[in-house]
Amino acid sequence: MSLSGNVLLPPAGQLFRESQLVQEHIRKKQQKQDFEQSVKAQLQTKHSHRRQKIIVVANRLPTKPVRDSEGNWIFERCSGGLVSCLAGIQSKFDMVWLGWPGVDVADADKETVANEAMKQGCYPVFLGQQLIDEYYNGFANNVLWPLFHYIMPPFDKGVNESSSGQWEGYKTANQLFTEAILSVYEDDDYVWVHDYHLMLVPKFLREAKPDCNIGWFLHTPFPSAEIYRTLPWRSEIIESLLHANLLGFHVYDYLRHFLSSCVQLTSLEISAHSVDATSIGGCIVTCATVPIGISPEEFVTCLEKSEVLQQIADLKVQYDGRKVILGVDRLDYMKGIPHKLMAFGCFLEKNPDWADKCVLVQLAVPSRRDVPEYQRLQRQVHELVGQISGKHSTISTGVPVIYLDASMSFDDLVALYNVADVALITSLRDGMNLVSYEYIAAHHHRDVPGVLILSEFAGAAQSLGAGSIRVNPWNLQDTADAIRDALEMGREERQALHDYAFNYVNEHTAQKWAETFLQCLQEACSDLMEVTSQVPPILPYEELLSEWSESVHRLIIIDLLECLAPAKPRPGTNPRGRQKLINRMPPELAQCLRTIAKSPCTTVVITTEKDRNTLAEVVGSLPVYLAAEGCCVFRRPGETEWNHLVDDSEVEGREEWMDGVRAVFSYFNERTPGSFLEKQEYMYRWVWENAQFDFGSAQAREVLIHLWAGPLVNSEAEVVVG
């Protein structure tokens, strides 16, 4: 009797250091550490003549191509973003950037532009305007970005010929990026691919360079499996990502959603932080949570500038003692600006005495102005600002909302951050939201630090939650109450929240993020080397043939599953119903077995846990011994009758426990979609590997308890889990 499927380890509360299980894990961990040290030493020796190289692959280059006054192409280095994040690791690695230059370059200018970019360590990937429309504006930003932010397409604008064409453009662009990587790649380089624009690159690159070290990081949320599964190309994207050594996410929720999608869309072996994708051409994929940060010293240093200090003084005079509530967002429908304004309106309705004592300053940086949805959003925001201002403005203090449709210089932004008493972030879905980090950094050394109100749907809430007031932006009353609490909060509590948040921001910087990711990538690649080193070597055919010819009697035992027939459905597919074994053996394989079996003094035995009829059907008339049903029955070559290897006296009373087991299995089989029963003469099997993994594993634990407490309480029958 057996339960097929994976077995979960006991929870932490049930583990003890002295237990055999824990000691075994400690031993393996120590072996792994020794192996990693060995690998590190080998790599240092191997690369003593040159530094290892990191190939950073992103949609855009960190340089901007422009023409100078004479019409020549030059590249201006951009600041911020990945450039700042990776600045700290350039002392340890050589770095090459690959990406689209951001403009459609004529064929005649491509060589000139490429040469100028290479002077700054950048290699441009040239994409035509039509491909940009299909790949970037189309599939990446019109299909993937909304879906990853939980926005389902309207029914009448779902999958159509247009999105199918965009998918083809997405594949083409990813292939072009891969070709660019291969043009600069050297053995043992690290390739770091960024974001949802390039999710097909890992597979393309792995197929071209099987030993390549590949890391991929997602800068947006990864949606729940129920949302992701609606994507028509879900399997192709998941399968491609599983060709990377390391997959990085901002927070654990995103990692968990990804693994849940893998569980539901593949039949691969999946643990809490890894996926074994070797069976589909991938590798042992490590999944890690690596939250990004900022460079807080830039904000602290900026606050020491005389012009910034003067700007802070001017703003304090301008607001004339009123409490400042600040919102800084890109004008995007996932930033929750309408929700913020409506919550502020609710706050003023409930607390009219605050109307002339506070002001909401909302900076909305314009984006995608040519998109109709964004134009409608802008009109909606403008209407809300007008409604609140018209209802709550006073002659003496003016309007309660100051709204700006514009961007702002870094110095002015830091000054505004520092003046604000409250930062209000109401994102409906946000990968991280670094505005919260910037606000905290800009309040370092402020006499009375401000209060951060942070949406629980922003990734930063998992990092700064204990240093902020967390809100559900969909609950307007809750957000309104949070605004009041923040404005009325005492000095000690403000300081306690700020200290926690600043310590986190100051420790988990952008440079620390890059270093941590690369460390995880190195460890993931060394893990793969360890796994590869443990794979049994190829059968030594010459030695085998020599021993074969010298032997007098030969016994060959072959198991049916995995040797002669697949034990599981093809990984990467979602099986429906009971899996089927092949109903006949390939002629080439059958002829090989027949030749071996007819050799003098040679006995061939084929074993299986499957039933005798299945084994006989697959093997056919081959002159071999058959041992079915866990070797409880066997059949000699040329015979049709099956013989028992188990004495009936050894299994007396099996009808009693088998009836009880059948009742338990049937009960759970009816309540576990995808599971099925297999009955044999001496064995009952409940198979749940086709069920949803997390539900199936929970059901399997319940089955074990029911069996041990019920029909097997006084029985010698054993439960085999595997």
Sequence and secondary structure as in RCSB ss.txt:
>XXXX:A:sequence
MSLSGNVLLPPAGQLFRESQLVQEHIRKKQQKQDFEQSVKAQLQTKHSHRRQKIIVVANRLPTKPVRDSEGNWIF
ERCSGGLVSCLAGIQSKFDMVWLGWPGVDVADADKETVANEAMKQGCYPVFLGQQLIDEYYNGFANNVLWPLFHY
IMPPFDKGVNESSSGQWEGYKTANQLFTEAILSVYEDDDYVWVHDYHLMLVPKFLREAKPDCNIGWFLHTPFPSA
EIYRTLPWRSEIIESLLHANLLGFHVYDYLRHFLSSCVQLTSLEISAHSVDATSIGGCIVTCATVPIGISPEEFV
TCLEKSEVLQQIADLKVQYDGRKVILGVDRLDYMKGIPHKLMAFGCFLEKNPDWADKCVLVQLAVPSRRDVPEYQ
RLQRQVHELVGQISGKHSTISTGVPVIYLDASMSFDDLVALYNVADVALITSLRDGMNLVSYEYIAAHHHRDVPG
VLILSEFAGAAQSLGAGSIRVNPWNLQDTADAIRDALEMGREERQALHDYAFNYVNEHTAQKWAETFLQCLQEAC
SDLMEVTSQVPPILPYEELLSEWSESVHRLIIIDLLECLAPAKPRPGTNPRGRQKLINRMPPELAQCLRTIAKSP
CTTVVITTEKDRNTLAEVVGSLPVYLAAEGCCVFRRPGETEWNHLVDDSEVEGREEWMDGVRAVFSYFNERTPGS
FLEKQEYMYRWVWENAQFDFGSAQAREVLIHLWAGPLVNSEAEVVVG
>XXXX:A:secstr
 EEES      GGG  TTSHHHHHHHHHHHHHHHHHHHHHHHHHHHTTTS  EEEEEEEE SEEEEE TTS EEE
EE  SHHHHHHGGGTTTSEEEEEEE SS   HHHHHHHHHHHHTTTEEE    HHHHIIIIIIIIIIIIHHHHTT
    GGGSS HHHHHHHHHHHHHHHHHHHHHHHH  TT EEEEESGGGTTHHHHHHHH TT EEEEE SS    H
HHHTTSTTHHHHHHHHTTSSEEEESSHHHHHHHHHHHHHH   EE SSEEE GGGT  EEEEEE      HHHHH
HHTTSHHHHHHHHHHHHHHTT EEEEEEEES TTS HHHHHHHHHHHHHH GGGTTTEEEEEEEE   TTSHHHH
HHHHHHHHHHHHHHHHH BTTTB SEEEE S   HHHHHHHHHH SEEEE  SSBS  THHHHHHHTTTT SS  
EEEEETTBTTHHHHGGGSEEE TT HHHHHHHHHHHHH  HHHHHHHHHHHHHHHHHS HHHHHHHHHHHHHHHH
HHHHHHHHHS     HHHHHHHHHH SSEEEEEETBTTTB SS  TTS   SS    SS  HHHHHHHHHHHTST
TEEEEEE SS HHHHHHHHTT SSEEEETTTTEEE TT    EESS GGGGTTHHHHHHHHHHHHHHHHHTSTT 
EEEE SS EEEE TTS HHHHHHHHHHHHHHHHHTTTTT     EE 
